[in-house]
Amino acid sequence: MPFVNVRITKDGVTREQKAQVIEEITDTLVRVLNKDPHLTHITIEEVDTDNWGYAGMTTTQYRRQQPG
């Protein structure tokens, strides 16, 4: 029984986009690994940008530094 956890930052991802991600990951596991889609679980966790960091700073800080 596959369990896939996808973590993304909260930044305006729509319900439709999340549904597409779940569908396409499930389809990939069925096609590549021959997994039963009825036993395949996908979760999407949305993390606030203040709680996700890299390059020594939060994602919020990093994005503020980016042009445009």
Secondary structure by P-SEA (a helix, b strand, c coil): cbbbbbbbccccccaaaaaaaaaaaaaaaaaacccccccbbbbbbbbcccccccccccaaaaaaaccc
